[in-house]
Amino acid sequence: MTSPALTIGPDQSIADAADLMITNRISGLPVVDHDGRLVGIVSERDLLRRHNGGPPRRPHWLQLMTQKNALAGEPERFHTLTVGNVMTPSPVTVTESTLIEEAGRLLEQRRFKRLPVMRGNAVVGVISRSDLLRALPRAIGKAEEAARHDAPMTDERLVELERQYWMQRTRSLK
């Protein structure tokens, strides 16, 4: 997991959220209230989609890039909409003791990119798909090491055991 978690308040502007995400090269943030309790999660997708009551015919970010007049109202929108207006409320969370397999299953089944990690009511981190990807080489290394230790005894290894004093002594006691 990535810890400590960067968080944002629901009253902050979506421009603040976008700036925090860009500066820290992350794609989402837990949203916490004044008491530090998790109230939602905001993602790049939340910032890029238009919140005007109905879904756009094309993705909002694509309209911004292709239509000449599409950017006209965007500066105002980015400073008047708050994180609380666009966030996903009551996000799915995990705890520090949640097994990595369970977190991975939740990410995969729910098609999430990140999950807040909780200790009681406090957000202590975020586990993301990229965290799982970073852990993959270590897991592969551990599996390879276990396979080497679990390898069947070879003639070479048996000969070495035969030369060991404790092995000879055990046989003579039988």
Secondary structure, 3 states (H helix, E strand, C coil): CECCCCCECCCCEHHHHHHHHHHHCCCEEEEECCCCEEEEEEEHHHHHCCCCCCCCCCCHHHHHHHCCCCCCCHHHHHHHCEHHHHCEECCCCEECCCCHHHHHHHHHHHCCCEEEEEECCEEEEEEEHHHHHHHHHHHHHHHHHHHHHCCCCCHHHHHHHHHCHHHHHHHHHC
